[in-house]
Amino acid sequence: MGIKQISAFVENHPGRFKRLTDILEKADVSIRGFALADSADFGIVRLIVDKPDAALEALTSEGVLVKAADLLCIELPDKPGALDQVFDAVAQAELNVEYAYSLVSTYIALKVDDIEKAKQLLVGKPVRLITQADLQKPLN
Amino acid sequence: MPNKLSEPISVVSSDLPIYNSAFECASREDIRSTQFKLIKEQIDLAYNNVAWYRERFAEKGLEPGDIKGHEDIKHLPITDKSVLRDTYPYGLFAAPLDKIVRLHSSSGTTGKPIVVGYTKEDIEEWRYCIMCILQMAGVVPGDRAQMAFGYGMFTGGFGLHYGLEGLGCMMIPAGSGNTERHIMMMEDYGTTVLIATPSYAMHICEVGEKLGYDWEKSQLRVGLFGGEPCHPKLKSEIESRMHIFCTDNYGLTEVMGPGVSGECLASRNQQHIMEDHFYWEVIDPKTGEVLPEGSVGELVLTPLNKKGVPILRYRTHDLTKVTTETCECGRTTARMDKVRSRTDDMLIIRGTNVYPSQVEDVLSSISGASPHYRLVLDNETGMDRLTLMLELEPQAFTDSVPQMEDFRNHISDKLRGVLQVSANVKLLEPGSIERFMGKAKHVEDNRIK
């Protein structure tokens, strides 16, 4: 098990992203990281939040198209080469990373085919696996 | 009252009542001879009382007595919508105005509307036609029918209202608009039949879902749709989400209003023509030539029982085909394919003829494509450009930009294959396309002429 990501479909025009963040604010959901993938006329917003179930429910009830996925989340030491080590291990195992993005702090989230396998690869590396419970804690 | 069905089904047992089985299940010979007797009376009525028809007969060197059999009907003058405009308001009336008990009109997109008048007898005949099509749709006395059409000059509201009352239904004349009030009334009054345009029914469905209303538990059983063509995919979507049967009925103000033909629960893509009230022909829209049974062409209708405004051979501009084979429901009256396109909603895009119904057929064949769409045309670059704005269905959203783009390209390729014109596809969030209370607006033509 990794952490839960929520993806939402948005049309590319002003105010569409804000609509999502408004809904999340009203649902008292805190965003821990996000990435926006876009094509010419639509976008997919990927979100990692403290309370994914509450976020999913709030977005769905407002008619937003959403999908949940499991991602691997790790905390890296704050020093040069840390990210390189992760991708080195992943590449050697020929594990495919569909996409990855950074979260608050030195957290990065990776979309991989096989989360359990990726976790094992990182055993012994100076990184810490992040759980949904970690994300739920306040930052300061 | 029949129970609400938890799962919509396509064919219902033939034990549903037929309002006038003596005619609706008569032999084809009897139907044809009844029609000929009635059309002769209409010819005399029009010839003797309407100057416009007398002039057309004279131009053709024709007299009512020259129509001796069915094969002569094609010689009668054609009536087009423009005639009703040119003779506005009373030029085609055959009855004196003091015998007219009601007027209805149809909004003209340009200039004057067209207006028709009904005598007391006309109103009775209209009520009869509606009662027949109600029973085709499975409506029975005791049903509680909620009207979501506007009343007023439009024929849909009053036309169906009278028929529903005539059959013995409880009428709830809610009228158009105020969707939340409609839902409240449905719940409080135990509405079993909803009369609406299909796009407004969809809107009611969605608003109800948003309010947490459980359509499966509601008593609503039948949707009576009209006013605009109903995309088959939209119909099945409403049927499964509202747990009702959706039936389309057809009619037009110029020849009466709703009640010209109706869908029975045995042949869901066709409608039985009320042949004791309408003589039908299918013509080639270009040459005007009458086509053999089964050919697709423009429907031409002659009302057979009119007293107020007789109309001979009215060009509907609706494209369809007709069969006279006996239906599984037991009726022998002719069935027309549901009208999906009109001769005048054809778009010419870079020299190619395109009908919105072709786009609907493409969408029906693609899972994940919703029936909610709009075609937008512009020529900013000097060339006609077609864009399909399409709402995504939830299951089509995949969280991957390449997959979404593949989905979009797939729709675009299919459209090009069918239309022979390339189209951009723009994917929209659910609910982005406005739901209309009246006719859905499927085309936005922004081309500068």
Interface residues (C-beta under 8 A of the other chain):
Chain A: S7 F9 V10 E11 R16 A37 D38 S39 D41 F42 I44 R46 G63 V64 L65 V66 K67 A69 E98
Chain B: K210 L392 P394 F397 T398 D399 S400 V401 M404 E405 K426 L427 L428 E429 P430 G431 S432
